Amino acid sequence: MSLTGEMDNPNLTVGTPVSFCLVKMSATMPLAAPQAMEASGQLVTQFVLTSQNSQAVPTVAVGDRLEARQGATAAGGADCMAPLLLSATFQADMSPASMMQAR
């Protein structure tokens, strides 16, 4: 199981930390705080959590939100109170392939 998040072309400088947080109905969970880096000529910030690396991968449900926030804690962890850059809400996968698997 894995959870991946990426923000392309943030209006930030290389090395700026970006906190990724999962907002659920009951709580907000800090996930990761990678630094913005240049890849293939564009600025990218991304994280990958995978159970294969013994990382805790949270369960995500429709309606949960993934937030990207500018900054990190002094220890380098995700700061879910930092200024909001971007928020995306998880939605049901309605693609034909996922509909076939659900049957």
Secondary structure, DSSP 8 states (H G I E B T S, - for coil): -EEEEEEES-SS-TT-BEEEEEE-SS-EEEEE--B-EEETTEEEEEEEEEGGGT-------TT-EEEEEE---TTS---TTS-EEEEEE------HHHHHHH-
